[in-house]
């Protein structure tokens, strides 16, 4: 239905939103998602919807909107359709080449900010750069290195760094964990792939079909990246340096044991807002 059949902008808006809610009726929040997708199709933010005129509801715009609704109905996450995700205090570009930042990861940011400001940060598996770049925005004197095995992910991170005004302080390099990493850092952070091979079978299609496989699972028990990180981080941390890693909610005890066995001190497990284990942090001294 096009807005040509409406008498007023308010009627056109109501028609369009009703169309979206009906198309997305099986989603958790069809009203919110319909508004987001309609605003994206119209080139405005959500508050700008009420300012649209009747002429804005053109057949071209409505075709864009229907296309977005079709993609969402087929299971594509809203963030991947919009091309961005709001995380911490900033908006990050996301694509099929990077893991979609989740609110759970903000637990790591909050834990990092409890300690002293580091001079130099390393983010292993940086993806969109959401962890490293959020921390650089919080600590304007810090510099950082973000590494990833995916060249396409690094391109997304570079655009995010430019947009946030921290590109001069963020070096982005292609590396398989510590392979191309030089020097020492006051802080190492990482949200590595940690979903076990068995758990991959239980993932929703929205995650399984739209996040890069290499960012989700290392196979096996899901713990191998942490074994690599725990074994190599001490050689790249300064004295009393801190390390923080995001973990799967069932992995806390195993991960704490891995870091203690590798000689780290002050090993702690932090929970997310739902009370589930989400971050392991430790120090070198």
HELIX and SHEET records of a PDB file:
HELIX    1   1 UNK A    3  UNK A    5  5                                   3    
HELIX    2   2 UNK A    9  UNK A   23  1                                  15    
HELIX    3   3 UNK A   30  UNK A   42  1                                  13    
HELIX    4   4 UNK A   46  UNK A   51  5                                   6    
HELIX    5   5 UNK A   54  UNK A   56  5                                   3    
HELIX    6   6 UNK A   59  UNK A   73  1                                  15    
HELIX    7   7 UNK A   78  UNK A   82  1                                   5    
HELIX    8   8 UNK A  103  UNK A  105  5                                   3    
HELIX    9   9 UNK A  106  UNK A  112  1                                   7    
HELIX   10  10 UNK A  130  UNK A  138  1                                   9    
HELIX   11  11 UNK A  151  UNK A  164  1                                  14    
HELIX   12  12 UNK A  167  UNK A  169  5                                   3    
HELIX   13  13 UNK A  197  UNK A  200  1                                   4    
HELIX   14  14 UNK A  205  UNK A  208  1                                   4    
HELIX   15  15 UNK A  213  UNK A  216  1                                   4    
HELIX   16  16 UNK A  224  UNK A  233  1                                  10    
HELIX   17  17 UNK A  234  UNK A  236  5                                   3    
HELIX   18  18 UNK A  252  UNK A  261  1                                  10    
SHEET    1   A 2 UNK A  84  UNK A  87  0                                        
SHEET    2   A 2 UNK A  90  UNK A  93 -1                                        
SHEET    1   B 7 UNK A 170  UNK A 174  0                                        
SHEET    2   B 7 UNK A 143  UNK A 148  1                                        
SHEET    3   B 7 UNK A 120  UNK A 124  1                                        
SHEET    4   B 7 UNK A 185  UNK A 190  1                                        
SHEET    5   B 7 UNK A 237  UNK A 246  1                                        
SHEET    6   B 7 UNK A 277  UNK A 283 -1                                        
SHEET    7   B 7 UNK A 265  UNK A 271 -1                                        
END                                                                             
